[in-house]
Amino acid sequence: MLFRSQITRTGISLLLIYIGFIETSILNDELSSMILGVIGCMSLFVALIRICPLYSACGIDTNPQQQED
């Protein structure tokens, strides 16, 4: 399940990067395209390192294997 989730996040991130930086005519707004591309890059980075800095800063752990009883 974890592997499938990572592939899904990576695919969505690549789609956002494509819409934001490559096919900018979809949104017809340069600023919106740029924001979408940056969000896609940040999501791709988080998907590849498999650690969310925001979750770490807030102390949230969603990994069921590391949770204590």
C-alpha positions as CSV (number, residue, x, y, z in Angstrom):
1,M,0.0,0.0,0.0
2,L,2.8,2.4,0.9
3,F,4.5,1.9,-2.5
4,R,1.3,2.5,-4.4
5,S,0.8,5.7,-2.4
6,Q,4.3,6.9,-3.3
7,I,3.7,6.2,-7.0
8,T,0.4,8.0,-6.9
9,R,2.0,11.1,-5.3
10,T,4.9,11.0,-7.8
11,G,2.5,10.8,-10.7
12,I,0.3,13.7,-9.5
13,S,3.5,15.8,-8.9
14,L,4.7,15.1,-12.4
15,L,1.3,16.1,-13.8
16,L,1.4,19.4,-11.9
17,I,4.9,20.1,-13.1
18,Y,3.8,19.3,-16.7
19,I,0.8,21.7,-16.5
20,G,2.8,24.3,-14.6
21,F,6.0,24.5,-16.7
22,I,5.6,22.7,-20.0
23,E,2.0,23.0,-21.1
24,T,1.2,26.5,-19.8
25,S,-1.6,27.0,-22.2
26,I,-4.0,24.9,-20.1
27,L,-4.4,27.6,-17.4
28,N,-4.0,30.7,-19.6
29,D,-2.4,32.5,-16.6
30,E,1.3,32.7,-16.2
31,L,1.3,33.2,-12.4
32,S,-1.1,30.3,-11.8
33,S,1.0,28.0,-14.0
34,M,4.1,29.0,-12.1
35,I,2.5,28.3,-8.7
36,L,1.2,25.0,-9.9
37,G,4.7,24.0,-11.2
38,V,6.3,25.0,-7.9
39,I,3.8,23.0,-5.9
40,G,4.5,20.0,-8.2
41,C,8.2,20.3,-7.6
42,M,7.8,20.5,-3.8
43,S,5.4,17.5,-3.9
44,L,7.8,15.5,-6.1
45,F,10.7,16.2,-3.7
46,V,8.6,15.1,-0.7
47,A,7.4,12.0,-2.6
48,L,11.0,11.0,-3.5
49,I,12.5,11.5,0.0
50,R,9.4,9.9,1.6
51,I,9.6,12.4,4.6
52,C,7.3,15.4,4.8
53,P,9.1,18.3,6.6
54,L,5.8,19.8,7.6
55,Y,4.7,16.6,9.3
56,S,8.1,16.3,11.0
57,A,7.8,19.8,12.3
58,C,4.3,19.2,13.7
59,G,5.2,15.8,15.2
60,I,2.8,13.9,13.0
61,D,3.6,10.3,12.2
62,T,1.5,8.4,9.7
63,N,3.7,5.4,9.3
64,P,1.9,2.5,11.0
65,Q,5.1,0.4,11.3
66,Q,6.8,3.0,13.5
67,Q,3.9,3.9,15.8
68,E,4.1,2.6,19.4
69,D,1.3,0.7,21.1
